[in-house]
Amino acid sequence: MIEQAQNILNISIIWLQEDGIHVFSILLITWLISKVLHVLVSKAVRRLVPGDSFHLPSEEEKRENTLISIIQGFLSIFIWVAAFVYILYKFGVPIAPLVTGAGIVGVALGFGSQSLVRDIIAGIFIIAENQFRIGDVVDLGGYTGTVEGMTLRVTRLRQLDGTIHFVPNGEIKIASNKSKDYSMVDLKVHVGYNTEIDFLEQVINDVGLTLSLDENFKDHIIEPPQFLRIDDLSDYSVTVRILGKVYPKHQFLVAGELRKRLKQAFEKNNIDIPYPTRIVHNITDEVPKKVLKRKVTKKK
């Protein structure tokens, strides 16, 4: 038993001295090449992407980060697979049958992997057409959230509540980007029919202008929110539409603060915010009492 353990130890030492160092060297070189390529890809993409095609530097950065992530991921897979095949070759494993077998398996799997090919092709078009980037807020097939990562096959989407969705690119029929170039604050407010519209317009515009000049919000707003039009005349209220342009992904913050300030301004200026009411009539108060009394007759 001791002799067998000694033999195994000796064989392991010999392997480490001969082949082990070689394998370690291959892995180390592959890791170094991968890191160098990551740096080169990053610099090349940031140099080649035209900056004048974007409204904001942040838009250009999101586009660059998306391309860098996808290219780096593809190159990493290619390099490590090549290193693995080379290690097998150094150990004497015949590569030709392996490649041939992989080709046969690939053809066999090709009939059942049409969805995979569709996902990759769709991913290529998403990147080429710049439909959305890492960091954008998008709506993909009913799921709304921030794009945390992308590959040619799948898009990783994080909802506001923390839920993360992995959406295959081939399943994306309509991609709604809520943060490309700029975003809009689109708000509807209901007021009473007794409200003077010209005065209401002035109050809304003053609130929007004051908000755009605030130190905490002026860097988020491109155009101050302002009165746009009367959008509807409902049974109990007049619906007014307010519109403003803000920088990407800031529409939720600005809209929340705008609602707060509008409510305060409406209360200050006695502008009613109506709500549906129900009037209940008590029939006993309206019908004469003599009608409700039963007539009692005595039998003779």
BELGI-V825343 format. One line per field, one symbol per residue. ss: DSSP state (@ for helix, = for strand, . for the rest). phi: phi as a letter, one per 20 degrees, with the letter a starting at -180 (. if undefined). burial: 1 if it has 9 or more other ideal C-beta (glycine too) atoms within 8 Angstrom, else 0. Layout:
ss->???
phi->???
burial->???
This chain:
ss->.@@@@@@@@@@@@@@@@@@@@@@@@@@@@@@@@@@@@@@@@@@@@@@@..@@@...@@@@@@@@@@@@@@@@@@@@@@@@@@@@@@@@@@....@@@@@@@@@@@@@@@@...@@@@@@@@@@@@@@@@.......====..========...=====.....=====@@@...===.....=========.....@@@@@@@@@@@@@@@@@.......=============....=========....@@@@@@@@@@@@@@@@@@..............@@@@..@@@@........
phi->.ffffffffffffffffeefffffffffffffffffffffffffffeeffffecfcgfffffffffffffffffffffffffffffffffenffegfffffffffffffffddfffffffffffffffelfbcfofecdclnddrefeabcfdbdeddffenfddddfffeeecddeebembccedcdcdcffeefffffffffffffffffeffecffddecffbfdaeeadefcbdedddcbdcfgmdffffffffgfffffffffdlefdfbfccddeeffedegfffefeeddefe
burial->000000000000001100111110011001001100110011001100100001010011011111111111111100110010111111000010010000000000010000001111111111100001110111111011101001111111111000011011110100101111011110111111001000111011111111110000110110011110010000001111111111111110111011101110110000111100000000000000000000000000
